């Protein structure tokens, strides 16, 4: 039987099923490099404060480095009987340096140790995530640059509403992903905190130096309250909440890509690198990757709700329930990082069918607002203009024609305010180009949005 680090108070050991049920090593393995990093900082502090001798600190540190080397070479076998990542690592340290390994745990607990591991892990993930989000935003901006003058039907209720620039539509997602970026940036603030030294919950009687370990681990600051340090999972909840918002935005964009790539829309064609076929229908080219991102949003939402539910009734401080804080965090991190990479690939390789997009803005009534605005600009109250144009649209539908096909005679029968210049106003390109209000879809407005985005990305 493997002796437990906490076994002194017990007369009997756990039965096998219970041991497996309580063990977390199956999913904690990815914390190993962070656990070793935290231990190296801790033992250096123990040596410099004189809690252990300098010679002991050096021996333990060298032992940890050897364990780290074995980890990098894939020579570490994680064992369920050692329960968690901490006991697994300490067991390997014991194999390297003998009983002296037991001094490593002086002035700390697994409670502050695991919290430190997760802070270090998530801080690393956030760094990778911010880079991936920046890359995706750059891809959207580059795509927008090429499609400022590409006309596109804007929608409300999934019905043609008004013609817009395709770049305007893309830049709306740039703004969403920029807000996501800012949320994750703020998430760093609450992740960049050091719990090490809080021990089990009350701190320690040993003369530790928490500022030293904070600096060694490159944290911004240490937790101000030891009980908060070991029980806080807000930084993970923020991450899961932000991840859910990010996946919602990715899912919305995926839904549009699915529509746009359909036979009915035919606005874009996704690269073969991000499509699959059918086992029975030879003609099929399925946008499976977009569907998967859309589907995976559900699991990220679930991870958020799971941890919120775990946390909602926990008294201070540590409770075994908190073992459930990791799998959802790991899963969400993997999911969003992969989803961002796939989305970036889909957007950067897709083909945009400009002709079909522009045609869609001409064979509809999305220019009806232009006619109403035209009449309002000539003095007719907008509500009256709206009513007149609505009646005309109904007439056109019955005749099977569009507004630009109505004769000038019929227009002037509708209102003497209408002159021949109405046909220029009804052109989709004219409609888009005139909307240069702040944030509008006008070509000049879009160029300003893109320039501002470029400045943001250069920061």
Secondary structure, DSSP 8 states (H G I E B T S, - for coil): ----TTGGG-SS---HHHHHHH--HHHHGGGHHHHHHHHHHHHHHHHHTTSS-HHHHHHHHHHHHHHHHHHHTT-----GGG-SHHHHHHHHHHHHHGGGGGGGGTT--HHHHHHHHHHHHHHHHHHHHHHHHHHHHHHHHHHHHTTTT-EEEEEETTEEEEEEEHHHHHHHHHHHHHHHHHHHHHHHHHHSEE-TT-TTTT--SS---HHHHHHHTT-SEE-S-HHHHHH--HHHHHHHHHHHHHHHHHHHHHHHHHHHTSTTT--EE--GGG-B--SS-TT--B-HHHHHHHHHHHHHHHHHHHHHHHHTT--SS--GGGGGGHHHHHHHHHHHHHHHHHHHHHHHH-EE-HHHHHHHHHSSSTTHHHHHHHHHHTT--HHHHHHHHHHHHHHHHHHT--GGGS-HHHHHHH-TT--TTHHHHTSHHHHHHT--STT-SSHHHHHHHHHHHHHHHH-
